[in-house]
Amino acid sequence: MAGRGEEPVNEQAVANMYANMKSDINQIYSKITELEMEVSEHSLVINAIQPLDQSRRCYRMIGGVLVERTIKEVLPAVQRNKEGLEEVIARLNEALEKKKKEMADFEAKYKIRIRKNDEVKEDSSKKEGSAQGVLVGPAGSSE
């Protein structure tokens, strides 16, 4: 398969490179979504424990082990983790924009056009309408 610096040799190679770019973009989207969910969970935890007494007992999962701490110890760690996740999301968004631009340039260079979903749906709906039938049980077993 063609590497980053090489020019694709035929239409199949172009299609494969395009599919790989699209796959990369989808992976970045899913990772961003996953991390945004974690940030949301961190926010919920922060909002739940912030108004409580700082000396109150609190349990935190660290590497699969539930550890007893105080809110005073846990709250700053959760806030740091949330900030770190937000930084990672920002970097992933930058990478996503870069990949989108790279893909748009690739589409322009090789004149790639994507068929709209409406066209595909129209074709399949015609086939489905003509293939209607009746489901019948096994023949000859009416005892």
Phi and psi restraints in degrees (value plus and minus 20) as a CYANA .aco file:
   2 ALA   PHI     -91.9   -51.9
   2 ALA   PSI     118.2   158.2
   3 GLY   PHI    -104.8   -64.8
   3 GLY   PSI    -190.7  -150.7
   4 ARG   PHI     -86.6   -46.6
   4 ARG   PSI     -61.4   -21.4
   5 GLY   PHI    -103.4   -63.4
   5 GLY   PSI     -36.5     3.5
   6 GLU   PHI    -105.4   -65.4
   6 GLU   PSI     131.6   171.6
   7 GLU   PHI    -105.9   -65.9
   7 GLU   PSI     118.7   158.7
   8 PRO   PHI     -85.4   -45.4
   8 PRO   PSI     124.2   164.2
   9 VAL   PHI    -108.8   -68.8
   9 VAL   PSI     -45.6    -5.6
  10 ASN   PHI    -169.9  -129.9
  10 ASN   PSI    -198.8  -158.8
  11 GLU   PHI     -83.1   -43.1
  11 GLU   PSI     -57.2   -17.2
  12 GLN   PHI     -83.2   -43.2
  12 GLN   PSI     -60.8   -20.8
  13 ALA   PHI     -85.3   -45.3
  13 ALA   PSI     -60.0   -20.0
  14 VAL   PHI     -82.1   -42.1
  14 VAL   PSI     -65.2   -25.2
  15 ALA   PHI     -82.7   -42.7
  15 ALA   PSI     -60.4   -20.4
  16 ASN   PHI     -85.2   -45.2
  16 ASN   PSI     -63.4   -23.4
  17 MET   PHI     -83.5   -43.5
  17 MET   PSI     -60.4   -20.4
  18 TYR   PHI     -84.1   -44.1
  18 TYR   PSI     -63.2   -23.2
  19 ALA   PHI     -84.0   -44.0
  19 ALA   PSI     -59.0   -19.0
  20 ASN   PHI     -84.3   -44.3
  20 ASN   PSI     -61.7   -21.7
  21 MET   PHI     -81.6   -41.6
  21 MET   PSI     -64.4   -24.4
  22 LYS   PHI     -83.7   -43.7
  22 LYS   PSI     -59.9   -19.9
  23 SER   PHI     -83.6   -43.6
  23 SER   PSI     -63.2   -23.2
  24 ASP   PHI     -79.2   -39.2
  24 ASP   PSI     -64.5   -24.5
  25 ILE   PHI     -82.8   -42.8
  25 ILE   PSI     -62.5   -22.5
  26 ASN   PHI     -84.3   -44.3
  26 ASN   PSI     -57.7   -17.7
  27 GLN   PHI     -84.7   -44.7
  27 GLN   PSI     -61.1   -21.1
  28 ILE   PHI     -84.6   -44.6
  28 ILE   PSI     -63.5   -23.5
  29 TYR   PHI     -77.4   -37.4
  29 TYR   PSI     -66.8   -26.8
  30 SER   PHI     -86.8   -46.8
  30 SER   PSI     -56.0   -16.0
  31 LYS   PHI     -87.0   -47.0
  31 LYS   PSI     -61.6   -21.6
  32 ILE   PHI     -81.4   -41.4
  32 ILE   PSI     -63.7   -23.7
  33 THR   PHI     -81.9   -41.9
  33 THR   PSI     -64.2   -24.2
  34 GLU   PHI     -80.7   -40.7
  34 GLU   PSI     -65.5   -25.5
  35 LEU   PHI     -88.8   -48.8
  35 LEU   PSI     -54.6   -14.6
  36 GLU   PHI     -84.4   -44.4
  36 GLU   PSI     -55.4   -15.4
  37 MET   PHI     -84.9   -44.9
  37 MET   PSI     -60.4   -20.4
  38 GLU   PHI     -84.3   -44.3
  38 GLU   PSI     -61.4   -21.4
  39 VAL   PHI     -81.3   -41.3
  39 VAL   PSI     -60.6   -20.6
  40 SER   PHI     -82.1   -42.1
  40 SER   PSI     -63.2   -23.2
  41 GLU   PHI     -83.7   -43.7
  41 GLU   PSI     -61.7   -21.7
  42 HIS   PHI     -81.0   -41.0
  42 HIS   PSI     -61.2   -21.2
  43 SER   PHI     -82.4   -42.4
  43 SER   PSI     -62.4   -22.4
  44 LEU   PHI     -80.6   -40.6
  44 LEU   PSI     -63.8   -23.8
  45 VAL   PHI     -84.1   -44.1
  45 VAL   PSI     -65.6   -25.6
  46 ILE   PHI     -79.8   -39.8
  46 ILE   PSI     -66.6   -26.6
  47 ASN   PHI     -84.9   -44.9
  47 ASN   PSI     -51.2   -11.2
  48 ALA   PHI     -95.7   -55.7
  48 ALA   PSI     -57.8   -17.8
  49 ILE   PHI    -118.6   -78.6
  49 ILE   PSI     -34.0     6.0
  50 GLN   PHI     -80.6   -40.6
  50 GLN   PSI     -65.2   -25.2
  51 PRO   PHI     -96.2   -56.2
  51 PRO   PSI     -27.4    12.6
  52 LEU   PHI     -99.2   -59.2
  52 LEU   PSI     146.0   186.0
  53 ASP   PHI     -82.4   -42.4
  53 ASP   PSI     112.2   152.2
  54 GLN   PHI     -85.1   -45.1
  54 GLN   PSI     -42.2    -2.2
  55 SER   PHI    -111.1   -71.1
  55 SER   PSI     -21.0    19.0
  56 ARG   PHI     -87.8   -47.8
  56 ARG   PSI     126.7   166.7
  57 ARG   PHI     -87.5   -47.5
  57 ARG   PSI     125.4   165.4
  58 CYS   PHI    -166.8  -126.8
  58 CYS   PSI     123.5   163.5
  59 TYR   PHI    -132.2   -92.2
  59 TYR   PSI     118.4   158.4
  60 ARG   PHI    -154.6  -114.6
  60 ARG   PSI     118.0   158.0
  61 MET   PHI    -107.6   -67.6
  61 MET   PSI      99.0   139.0
  62 ILE   PHI    -144.2  -104.2
  62 ILE   PSI      90.4   130.4
  63 GLY   PHI      38.1    78.1
  63 GLY   PSI      17.3    57.3
  64 GLY   PHI      65.4   105.4
  64 GLY   PSI     -18.4    21.6
  65 VAL   PHI    -135.5   -95.5
  65 VAL   PSI     110.2   150.2
  66 LEU   PHI    -103.5   -63.5
  66 LEU   PSI     100.6   140.6
  67 VAL   PHI    -137.1   -97.1
  67 VAL   PSI     117.0   157.0
  68 GLU   PHI    -109.2   -69.2
  68 GLU   PSI     107.1   147.1
  69 ARG   PHI    -158.3  -118.3
  69 ARG   PSI    -194.5  -154.5
  70 THR   PHI    -126.9   -86.9
  70 THR   PSI     142.0   182.0
  71 ILE   PHI     -79.9   -39.9
  71 ILE   PSI     -55.2   -15.2
  72 LYS   PHI     -79.1   -39.1
  72 LYS   PSI     -55.6   -15.6
  73 GLU   PHI    -102.6   -62.6
  73 GLU   PSI     -55.4   -15.4
  74 VAL   PHI    -101.9   -61.9
  74 VAL   PSI     -60.5   -20.5
  75 LEU   PHI     -76.7   -36.7
  75 LEU   PSI     -68.4   -28.4
  76 PRO   PHI     -82.6   -42.6
  76 PRO   PSI     -55.8   -15.8
  77 ALA   PHI     -86.5   -46.5
  77 ALA   PSI     -62.1   -22.1
  78 VAL   PHI     -85.6   -45.6
  78 VAL   PSI     -60.1   -20.1
  79 GLN   PHI     -84.4   -44.4
  79 GLN   PSI     -60.8   -20.8
  80 ARG   PHI     -83.4   -43.4
  80 ARG   PSI     -63.5   -23.5
  81 ASN   PHI     -81.1   -41.1
  81 ASN   PSI     -61.7   -21.7
  82 LYS   PHI     -83.2   -43.2
  82 LYS   PSI     -64.2   -24.2
  83 GLU   PHI     -82.9   -42.9
  83 GLU   PSI     -60.8   -20.8
  84 GLY   PHI     -82.5   -42.5
  84 GLY   PSI     -61.7   -21.7
  85 LEU   PHI     -83.8   -43.8
  85 LEU   PSI     -60.2   -20.2
  86 GLU   PHI     -84.0   -44.0
  86 GLU   PSI     -56.9   -16.9
  87 GLU   PHI     -85.7   -45.7
  87 GLU   PSI     -62.2   -22.2
  88 VAL   PHI     -83.4   -43.4
  88 VAL   PSI     -61.1   -21.1
  89 ILE   PHI     -81.9   -41.9
  89 ILE   PSI     -61.6   -21.6
  90 ALA   PHI     -81.9   -41.9
  90 ALA   PSI     -63.3   -23.3
  91 ARG   PHI     -85.3   -45.3
  91 ARG   PSI     -59.5   -19.5
  92 LEU   PHI     -86.2   -46.2
  92 LEU   PSI     -56.2   -16.2
  93 ASN   PHI     -84.4   -44.4
  93 ASN   PSI     -58.8   -18.8
  94 GLU   PHI     -83.5   -43.5
  94 GLU   PSI     -64.8   -24.8
  95 ALA   PHI     -83.1   -43.1
  95 ALA   PSI     -57.6   -17.6
  96 LEU   PHI     -83.6   -43.6
  96 LEU   PSI     -65.7   -25.7
  97 GLU   PHI     -82.1   -42.1
  97 GLU   PSI     -60.0   -20.0
  98 LYS   PHI     -82.7   -42.7
  98 LYS   PSI     -64.3   -24.3
  99 LYS   PHI     -84.9   -44.9
  99 LYS   PSI     -60.1   -20.1
 100 LYS   PHI     -82.4   -42.4
 100 LYS   PSI     -61.9   -21.9
 101 LYS   PHI     -85.3   -45.3
 101 LYS   PSI     -63.4   -23.4
 102 GLU   PHI     -79.4   -39.4
 102 GLU   PSI     -61.9   -21.9
 103 MET   PHI     -88.2   -48.2
 103 MET   PSI     -60.2   -20.2
 104 ALA   PHI     -83.9   -43.9
 104 ALA   PSI     -61.7   -21.7
 105 ASP   PHI     -82.2   -42.2
 105 ASP   PSI     -60.9   -20.9
 106 PHE   PHI     -83.5   -43.5
 106 PHE   PSI     -63.6   -23.6
 107 GLU   PHI     -81.2   -41.2
 107 GLU   PSI     -62.5   -22.5
 108 ALA   PHI     -87.7   -47.7
 108 ALA   PSI     -61.7   -21.7
 109 LYS   PHI     -83.7   -43.7
 109 LYS   PSI     -62.0   -22.0
 110 TYR   PHI    -123.5   -83.5
 110 TYR   PSI     -10.1    29.9
 111 LYS   PHI      32.3    72.3
 111 LYS   PSI      31.2    71.2
 112 ILE   PHI    -105.5   -65.5
 112 ILE   PSI     109.7   149.7
 113 ARG   PHI    -144.3  -104.3
 113 ARG   PSI     117.0   157.0
 114 ILE   PHI    -118.8   -78.8
 114 ILE   PSI     113.8   153.8
 115 ARG   PHI     -92.1   -52.1
 115 ARG   PSI     115.8   155.8
 116 LYS   PHI     -89.9   -49.9
 116 LYS   PSI     131.9   171.9
 117 ASN   PHI     -85.4   -45.4
 117 ASN   PSI     -50.8   -10.8
 118 ASP   PHI     -80.5   -40.5
 118 ASP   PSI     -62.0   -22.0
 119 GLU   PHI     -83.3   -43.3
 119 GLU   PSI     -61.5   -21.5
 120 VAL   PHI     -87.1   -47.1
 120 VAL   PSI     -61.6   -21.6
 121 LYS   PHI     -85.0   -45.0
 121 LYS   PSI     -59.7   -19.7
 122 GLU   PHI     -81.5   -41.5
 122 GLU   PSI     -63.4   -23.4
 123 ASP   PHI     -82.9   -42.9
 123 ASP   PSI     -65.2   -25.2
 124 SER   PHI     -92.3   -52.3
 124 SER   PSI     -50.9   -10.9
 125 SER   PHI     -89.5   -49.5
 125 SER   PSI     -52.6   -12.6
 126 LYS   PHI     -85.0   -45.0
 126 LYS   PSI     -61.5   -21.5
 127 LYS   PHI     -87.3   -47.3
 127 LYS   PSI     -61.6   -21.6
 128 GLU   PHI     -84.7   -44.7
 128 GLU   PSI     -59.6   -19.6
 129 GLY   PHI     -85.0   -45.0
 129 GLY   PSI     -54.3   -14.3
 130 SER   PHI    -105.5   -65.5
 130 SER   PSI     -29.0    11.0
 131 ALA   PHI    -126.9   -86.9
 131 ALA   PSI       5.0    45.0
 132 GLN   PHI     -95.6   -55.6
 132 GLN   PSI     121.8   161.8
 133 GLY   PHI    -172.9  -132.9
 133 GLY   PSI    -197.4  -157.4
 134 VAL   PHI    -135.6   -95.6
 134 VAL   PSI     115.5   155.5
 135 LEU   PHI    -110.4   -70.4
 135 LEU   PSI     105.7   145.7
 136 VAL   PHI    -138.0   -98.0
 136 VAL   PSI     124.0   164.0
 137 GLY   PHI     -91.8   -51.8
 137 GLY   PSI    -199.4  -159.4
 138 PRO   PHI     -82.9   -42.9
 138 PRO   PSI     122.7   162.7
 139 ALA   PHI    -103.7   -63.7
 139 ALA   PSI     122.8   162.8
 140 GLY   PHI      59.0    99.0
 140 GLY   PSI     -14.7    25.3
 141 SER   PHI    -133.5   -93.5
 141 SER   PSI      47.2    87.2
 142 SER   PHI    -129.1   -89.1
 142 SER   PSI      17.5    57.5
